[in-house]
Amino acid sequence: MSAGETYKVLICGDYAVGKTTFVKTFLDEDKAFLEGYKPTIGVDIARKTFTLDSIEICFQIWDLSGQQSFKTIRPQFYNRSDGVILVFDITRRDSFTNLSSWLEEILDQTGRIPIVVVGNKIDLVNKTEDIVPQQEAKEYVDHVSSLTGINAPYIQASAINRQNNFDPFITLGKLLIEKQ
């Protein structure tokens, strides 16, 4: 196994889309889901080192607050970012619609970096009729890919039941290793 790089990874998206739970379950596979919404104030920062394709890499994960009131302070957190996981709640169309403003903010602050788009809360698909169709999300990531010049994968996940929860991190890790 060879030593790898440390990458600054941003987790972005609207409030209450599951970003913090998503990060916490990635950091600690045994951590139980905690009920109730507790908003991130500004940013939460964590680290995780893992092995990917025989390369040890470290993610410095910046979980950015999704609340509109923090939009003015977020730009300072984008500096020297290597990649982004952009999260929306598939049961909340507004969180999907708002991805465009998130993307604009990200590209204004970082330039062209790898972005993985995650449709979170697939565990709730049968509990609501108002879901963002997978095809529509895939069309959006095609748009992201055309703007960045880098393939932007789309992954559906559930932070609560951990379905595909690690996939966005692994996928982003592979994109970052390829880019290097």
C-alpha positions as CSV (number, residue, x, y, z in Angstrom):
1,M,0.0,0.0,0.0
2,S,1.4,3.4,-0.9
3,A,0.8,6.6,1.0
4,G,-1.6,9.0,-0.6
5,E,-2.8,12.5,-0.4
6,T,-5.0,14.5,2.0
7,Y,-8.0,16.0,0.2
8,K,-10.3,18.7,1.3
9,V,-13.8,17.6,0.5
10,L,-16.9,19.8,0.9
11,I,-20.3,18.4,1.7
12,C,-22.9,20.9,0.3
13,G,-26.6,21.2,0.0
14,D,-29.7,22.7,1.6
15,Y,-30.5,22.4,5.2
16,A,-32.0,19.1,6.5
17,V,-31.1,17.0,3.4
18,G,-29.1,14.7,5.6
19,K,-25.5,16.0,5.1
20,T,-24.4,15.7,8.7
21,T,-25.9,12.2,9.2
22,F,-24.4,11.2,5.9
23,V,-20.9,12.3,7.1
24,K,-21.3,10.9,10.6
25,T,-22.2,7.4,9.3
26,F,-19.2,7.5,6.9
27,L,-16.9,8.5,9.8
28,D,-18.2,5.9,12.2
29,E,-19.9,2.9,10.7
30,D,-21.2,1.8,14.1
31,K,-22.8,5.1,15.0
32,A,-26.5,4.9,15.4
33,F,-28.8,7.4,13.7
34,L,-29.9,10.1,16.0
35,E,-33.5,11.4,15.6
36,G,-34.2,15.1,15.4
37,Y,-32.7,17.9,13.3
38,K,-29.8,19.8,14.6
39,P,-28.5,22.4,12.1
40,T,-24.8,22.8,11.4
41,I,-23.7,26.2,12.5
42,G,-21.2,27.5,9.8
43,V,-19.1,24.3,9.3
44,D,-18.2,21.0,10.9
45,I,-14.8,19.6,10.0
46,A,-13.7,16.0,10.4
47,R,-11.0,13.6,9.0
48,K,-11.1,10.1,7.8
49,T,-8.3,8.0,6.4
50,F,-9.1,5.0,4.3
51,T,-7.6,2.7,1.7
52,L,-8.8,3.0,-1.9
53,D,-7.2,0.9,-4.7
54,S,-4.2,0.2,-2.5
55,I,-3.6,3.9,-1.8
56,E,-4.1,5.3,1.6
57,I,-6.0,8.6,1.3
58,C,-7.3,11.1,3.9
59,F,-10.4,13.2,3.5
60,Q,-10.6,16.4,5.4
61,I,-14.4,16.7,5.3
62,W,-16.0,20.1,5.6
63,D,-19.8,19.8,6.2
64,L,-21.1,23.3,5.3
65,S,-24.3,24.7,6.8
66,G,-27.1,24.6,4.3
67,Q,-29.1,27.4,5.9
68,Q,-29.5,30.6,3.8
69,S,-28.4,32.7,6.7
70,F,-24.8,31.3,6.4
71,K,-24.4,31.9,2.7
72,T,-22.4,35.1,3.3
73,I,-19.7,33.3,5.4
74,R,-19.5,30.1,3.3
75,P,-17.1,31.4,0.7
76,Q,-14.2,31.4,3.2
77,F,-14.6,27.6,3.6
78,Y,-14.2,26.8,-0.1
79,N,-10.6,27.8,-0.3
80,R,-8.3,25.0,-1.6
81,S,-11.1,22.5,-1.9
82,D,-10.3,19.4,-3.9
83,G,-13.8,17.9,-4.4
84,V,-17.5,18.3,-3.5
85,I,-20.3,15.9,-2.5
86,L,-23.5,17.8,-3.4
87,V,-26.5,16.4,-1.5
88,F,-30.2,16.9,-2.0
89,D,-33.2,15.2,-0.4
90,I,-35.1,13.2,-3.1
91,T,-38.3,13.8,-1.3
92,R,-37.9,17.6,-1.3
93,R,-38.0,19.1,-4.8
94,D,-36.9,22.5,-3.5
95,S,-33.6,20.9,-2.3
96,F,-33.1,19.6,-5.8
97,T,-34.0,22.9,-7.5
98,N,-31.6,24.7,-5.2
99,L,-28.7,22.6,-6.5
100,S,-28.2,25.1,-9.3
101,S,-27.5,28.0,-6.8
102,W,-25.2,25.6,-4.9
103,L,-23.3,24.7,-8.1
104,E,-22.9,28.4,-9.0
105,E,-21.5,29.1,-5.6
106,I,-19.2,26.1,-5.7
107,L,-17.8,26.9,-9.2
108,D,-17.4,30.7,-8.3
109,Q,-15.3,29.7,-5.3
110,T,-13.4,26.6,-6.4
111,G,-13.3,26.6,-10.2
112,R,-13.6,23.2,-11.8
113,I,-13.2,20.4,-9.3
114,P,-14.8,16.9,-9.1
115,I,-18.4,16.9,-7.9
116,V,-20.5,13.9,-6.9
117,V,-24.2,14.5,-6.7
118,V,-26.1,12.5,-4.1
119,G,-29.9,12.0,-3.9
120,N,-30.3,11.2,-0.2
121,K,-33.2,9.7,1.8
122,I,-34.1,6.9,-0.7
123,D,-35.4,5.1,2.4
124,L,-38.4,7.5,2.2
125,V,-39.3,6.8,-1.4
126,N,-42.4,4.7,-0.5
127,K,-43.6,7.2,2.0
128,T,-44.1,10.1,-0.3
129,E,-45.3,10.7,-3.9
130,D,-43.2,13.8,-4.4
131,I,-39.8,12.4,-5.3
132,V,-37.2,13.7,-7.7
133,P,-37.1,11.0,-10.5
134,Q,-33.7,9.4,-11.1
135,Q,-33.7,10.4,-14.8
136,E,-34.2,14.0,-13.9
137,A,-31.3,13.9,-11.5
138,K,-29.1,12.2,-14.1
139,E,-29.9,14.9,-16.6
140,Y,-28.8,17.5,-13.9
141,V,-25.5,15.7,-13.4
142,D,-24.9,15.7,-17.2
143,H,-25.3,19.5,-16.9
144,V,-22.8,19.6,-14.0
145,S,-20.3,17.4,-16.0
146,S,-20.6,19.8,-19.0
147,L,-19.8,22.9,-16.7
148,T,-16.9,21.3,-14.9
149,G,-15.4,19.2,-17.7
150,I,-15.2,16.3,-15.2
151,N,-17.6,13.4,-15.1
152,A,-20.1,14.1,-12.2
153,P,-21.6,10.8,-11.0
154,Y,-25.1,10.5,-9.5
155,I,-25.6,8.2,-6.5
156,Q,-28.8,7.6,-4.6
157,A,-28.2,6.9,-0.9
158,S,-29.7,6.7,2.5
159,A,-27.7,8.1,5.4
160,I,-30.1,6.4,7.9
161,N,-30.0,2.8,6.6
162,R,-26.5,3.4,5.1
163,Q,-27.6,2.2,1.6
164,N,-24.9,3.3,-0.8
165,N,-23.6,5.7,2.0
166,F,-19.9,5.1,1.3
167,D,-20.2,5.1,-2.5
168,P,-20.1,8.9,-2.9
169,F,-16.9,9.1,-0.9
170,I,-15.3,6.2,-2.7
171,T,-16.3,7.6,-6.1
172,L,-15.0,11.0,-5.2
173,G,-11.7,9.4,-4.0
174,K,-11.3,7.6,-7.3
175,L,-12.0,10.9,-9.2
176,L,-9.4,12.7,-7.1
177,I,-6.8,10.0,-7.6
178,E,-7.4,10.0,-11.4
179,K,-7.1,13.8,-11.5
180,Q,-3.7,13.7,-9.6
